[in-house]
């Protein structure tokens, strides 16, 4: 038990040493790029209001700290982050932390559901293709996953929207809940699930293709290894050999790729949220870009990086569960 605790601390320390410098570098590069874009939040707000005097715009820049040099703004923002404060949003007139926490559950729910769907269908499809390699189930699923891989997620989302929402009217066309509906607990749960079906599948479609092809390739490679032939020679049932020996080892690269694709899924969620009017961080980031709201964008990037950090840490833990021989050096 003590050794396991030391191993967890070593894993956490190694992950922090790798991610913290990368996180600081990403935030700095993002800050520089945003400041190279002409205009700032005050210019956007003045344009939306139909104009403003130079004195009032200068007063607003002084109020929000936008009159300082870029390097001083970054240091000031970083010091506030260390104090647990992500700053204030001029565009939304609210603290950045409050804005992010109000949108974070919707994005996390969408990503977790899409990852679960992608892994479930991807692994099942991959197992079926590996067991029936060269036969019609393998060929059919290979063609289906190739289509999912080739078509953009937002295009699949739009086609699903036209079919199931516009033509058939079976599913809602946007949002994550029915606004103003007085529903019971189970009614609210059903309503949320119905709203989530189209965006979840649209986000998961690309990853279903990747996980299924990877599972198939890994299982076909592991099937011909010596320890699998030994297990079969001992008289172990084919189902147990497939699940306990072949599939368990084949899941290691799948879990690795799933962890690496967290950032890709997060960026894809921003597009899907726009298509389905999903009130998450993606739409908030888009509104912040249009408003030149640097604090909101940096706050979203900061939380996104933390999410990737947690995902990679969980991937390492799952690796050790799948293969106890894997240890941190």
C-alpha positions in Angstrom: 0.0 0.0 0.0 2.8 2.4 0.9 4.6 1.5 -2.4 1.5 2.2 -4.4 1.1 5.6 -2.7 4.7 6.5 -3.5 4.1 5.4 -7.1 1.0 7.7 -7.3 3.0 10.6 -5.9 5.8 10.0 -8.4 3.4 9.8 -11.3 1.7 13.1 -10.2 5.1 14.8 -9.8 6.3 13.7 -13.2 3.1 14.8 -14.8 3.3 18.3 -13.2 6.9 18.7 -14.2 6.0 17.9 -17.8 2.8 19.9 -18.1 3.4 23.1 -16.1 6.2 24.5 -18.4 4.2 23.6 -21.4 1.1 25.3 -19.9 3.0 28.5 -19.3 4.4 28.5 -22.8 1.0 27.9 -24.4 -0.6 30.7 -22.3 2.3 33.1 -23.2 2.1 32.3 -26.9 -1.7 32.7 -26.8 -1.4 36.0 -25.0 1.0 37.4 -27.6 -1.2 36.3 -30.5 -4.3 37.9 -29.0 -2.4 41.1 -28.5 -1.2 41.1 -32.2 -4.9 41.2 -33.3 -5.9 44.8 -34.0 -8.3 46.3 -31.5 -9.3 45.3 -28.0 -12.5 44.8 -25.9 -13.1 48.5 -25.5 -13.0 49.0 -29.3 -15.6 46.3 -29.7 -17.9 47.6 -27.0 -17.6 51.2 -28.4 -18.5 49.9 -31.9 -21.5 48.0 -30.5 -22.8 51.0 -28.7 -22.5 53.2 -31.8 -19.4 55.1 -30.8 -17.7 56.6 -27.8 -15.4 59.6 -27.0 -11.7 59.1 -26.8 -11.8 60.2 -23.1 -14.4 57.6 -22.1 -12.5 54.8 -24.0 -9.3 55.8 -22.3 -11.1 55.6 -18.9 -12.4 52.2 -19.7 -9.0 50.9 -20.7 -7.6 52.3 -17.5 -10.4 50.6 -15.5 -9.7 47.2 -17.1 -5.9 47.5 -17.2 -5.8 47.5 -21.0 -3.6 50.6 -21.1 -0.7 48.8 -19.6 2.1 47.2 -21.8 1.4 43.7 -22.9 4.1 42.1 -20.7 2.7 43.9 -17.6 -0.8 42.7 -18.4 0.5 39.1 -18.7 2.4 39.3 -15.4 -0.6 40.9 -13.7 -2.9 38.2 -15.1 -0.5 35.4 -14.0 -0.3 36.8 -10.4 -4.1 36.9 -10.2 -4.2 33.2 -11.4 -1.9 32.2 -8.6 -4.3 33.9 -6.2 -7.2 31.9 -7.8 -8.6 34.9 -9.8 -8.9 34.6 -13.6 -9.8 38.3 -13.9 -12.8 40.2 -15.1 -14.6 40.1 -18.4 -15.3 43.6 -19.9 -17.6 42.1 -22.6 -19.8 40.0 -20.2 -19.4 42.3 -17.2 -18.7 39.3 -14.9 -15.8 37.5 -13.3 -14.1 35.0 -15.7 -14.3 32.2 -13.1 -18.0 32.6 -12.8 -18.5 32.6 -16.6 -16.4 29.4 -17.0 -18.0 27.5 -14.2 -21.5 28.3 -15.6 -20.5 26.8 -18.9 -18.1 24.1 -17.9 -20.7 21.4 -16.8 -22.3 21.5 -20.3 -19.0 21.0 -22.1 -17.8 18.3 -19.7 -21.0 16.5 -20.0 -20.9 16.6 -23.8 -17.2 15.5 -23.9 -17.6 12.7 -21.4 -20.7 11.3 -23.1 -19.0 11.5 -26.5 -15.9 9.8 -25.2 -18.0 7.0 -23.6 -20.0 6.5 -26.8 -16.8 6.6 -29.0 -15.0 4.1 -26.8 -18.0 1.7 -26.5 -18.9 1.6 -30.2 -15.2 1.8 -31.3 -14.1 -1.1 -29.1 -17.2 -3.2 -30.0 -16.8 -2.5 -33.7 -13.1 -3.3 -33.5 -13.7 -6.6 -31.7 -16.3 -7.7 -34.3 -14.0 -6.7 -37.2 -11.1 -8.7 -35.6 -13.2 -11.8 -34.9 -14.6 -11.8 -38.5 -11.6 -10.5 -40.3 -12.0 -10.7 -44.1 -15.7 -11.6 -43.8 -18.7 -9.4 -44.4 -19.0 -7.9 -40.9 -15.4 -6.8 -41.1 -15.9 -5.3 -44.6 -19.2 -3.6 -43.7 -17.9 -2.0 -40.5 -14.6 -1.0 -42.2 -16.6 0.9 -44.8 -18.9 2.4 -42.1 -15.9 3.6 -40.0 -14.2 4.9 -43.1 -17.2 7.1 -43.8 -17.2 8.3 -40.2 -13.5 9.1 -40.4 -13.8 10.9 -43.8 -16.8 13.1 -43.0 -16.4 16.2 -40.8 -18.2 16.0 -37.5 -20.0 19.3 -38.1 -21.3 18.1 -41.5 -22.6 14.9 -39.9 -24.2 17.1 -37.2 -25.9 19.2 -39.8 -27.2 16.2 -41.7 -28.5 14.6 -38.5 -30.2 17.9 -37.6 -32.0 18.1 -40.9 -33.1 14.5 -40.8 -34.1 14.0 -37.1 -35.1 17.5 -36.2 -36.4 19.2 -39.3 -37.8 16.4 -41.4 -38.9 13.8 -38.8 -39.2 16.1 -35.7 -38.0 13.3 -33.4 -35.3 15.2 -31.6 -34.7 18.9 -30.5 -32.7 21.1 -32.9 -30.6 23.0 -30.3 -29.8 23.8 -26.7 -29.3 21.3 -23.8 -32.7 21.7 -22.2 -36.2 22.9 -23.1 -36.4 26.5 -21.7 -39.4 27.2 -19.6 -40.6 23.6 -19.4 -42.0 22.6 -16.0 -40.9 18.9 -15.8 -40.3 16.3 -13.1 -36.9 14.9 -12.3 -37.3 12.0 -14.8 -38.9 14.4 -17.3 -35.9 16.7 -17.0 -33.5 13.8 -17.4 -35.3 12.5 -20.5 -35.4 16.0 -22.0 -31.6 16.4 -21.4 -30.9 13.1 -23.0 -33.0 13.9 -26.1 -31.1 17.2 -26.5 -27.8 15.5 -26.2 -28.2 12.6 -28.6 -27.4 14.5 -31.8 -24.4 16.6 -30.5 -22.9 13.6 -28.7 -23.0 11.3 -31.7 -21.7 14.1 -34.0 -18.7 14.7 -31.7 -18.1 11.0 -31.2 -18.3 9.9 -34.9 -14.7 10.7 -35.8 -13.3 9.0 -32.7 -15.5 5.9 -33.2 -13.7 5.3 -36.5 -10.2 5.8 -34.9 -10.9 3.5 -31.9 -12.4 0.8 -34.0 -9.6 0.6 -36.5 -7.0 0.7 -33.7 -8.8 -2.0 -31.7 -8.9 -4.2 -34.8 -5.3 -3.8 -35.6 -4.1 -4.4 -32.0 -6.2 -7.5 -31.6 -5.0 -9.0 -34.8 -1.4 -8.4 -33.8 -1.8 -9.8 -30.3 -3.8 -12.8 -31.4 -0.6 -14.3 -33.0 1.6 -13.8 -30.0 3.0 -16.7 -28.0 1.1 -16.1 -24.7 -2.2 -16.3 -26.6 -1.3 -19.6 -28.2 -0.2 -20.9 -24.8 -3.5 -19.9 -23.3 -5.4 -21.7 -26.0 -3.2 -24.8 -25.7 -4.1 -24.9 -22.0 -7.8 -25.4 -22.9 -9.0 -21.9 -21.8 -12.3 -21.0 -23.5 -12.1 -18.8 -26.6 -14.3 -16.1 -25.0 -12.0 -15.9 -22.0 -8.9 -15.8 -24.2 -10.4 -13.0 -26.2 -11.5 -10.9 -23.3 -8.8 -11.6 -20.6 -5.8 -11.9 -22.9 -6.3 -10.4 -26.3 -8.7 -7.5 -25.6 -7.1 -6.4 -22.4 -3.7 -5.9 -24.1 -5.3 -4.4 -27.2 -7.0 -1.7 -25.0 -3.6 -0.2 -24.0 -3.0 1.7 -27.3 -6.7 2.6 -27.5 -6.6 4.2 -24.0 -3.3 6.0 -25.0 -4.9 7.5 -28.1 -8.1 8.4 -26.2 -6.0 10.4 -23.8 -4.1 12.1 -26.6 -7.4 13.0 -28.3 -8.8 14.9 -25.3 -7.6 18.2 -26.7 -8.8 17.3 -30.2 -12.3 16.4 -28.7 -12.3 19.7 -26.8 -11.7 21.7 -30.0 -14.3 19.6 -31.8 -16.7 20.3 -29.1 -16.4 24.1 -29.8 -17.7 23.5 -33.4 -20.4 21.1 -32.3 -21.6 23.5 -29.7 -22.0 26.2 -32.3 -23.9 23.9 -34.6 -26.4 22.8 -31.9 -26.4 26.0 -29.9 -25.0 24.1 -26.9 -24.3 26.5 -24.1 -20.7 25.4 -23.3 -17.2 26.7 -23.3 -16.9 26.5 -27.1 -19.6 29.1 -27.7 -18.2 31.2 -24.9 -14.8 31.1 -26.6 -16.3 32.1 -29.9 -18.1 35.0 -28.3 -14.9 36.0 -26.5 -12.9 36.0 -29.8 -15.4 38.2 -31.5 -15.3 40.6 -28.5 -11.5 40.5 -28.1 -12.0 39.4 -24.5 -8.5 38.2 -23.6 -9.2 37.3 -20.0 -12.0 34.9 -21.0 -10.0 33.3 -23.7 -7.0 32.8 -21.4 -9.3 31.4 -18.7 -10.8 28.9 -21.1 -7.3 27.9 -22.3 -6.2 27.5 -18.7 -9.1 25.2 -17.8 -8.7 23.3 -21.0 -5.0 22.6 -20.2 -5.9 21.4 -16.8 -8.5 19.1 -18.3 -5.8 17.6 -20.6 -3.5 17.2 -17.5 -6.1 15.3 -15.6 -6.9 13.1 -18.6 -3.3 12.2 -19.1 -3.0 11.3 -15.4 -6.0 9.1 -15.6 -4.6 7.4 -18.7 -1.5 6.5 -16.8 -3.6 5.0 -14.0 -5.6 3.0 -16.5 -2.4 1.7 -18.1 -1.2 0.3 -14.9 -4.6 -1.4 -14.3 -4.5 -3.0 -17.8 -0.9 -4.0 -17.5 0.5 -4.0 -13.9 4.1 -4.3 -15.3 3.9 -0.7 -16.4 5.6 1.5 -13.7 6.8 5.1 -13.5 10.6 5.4 -13.9 
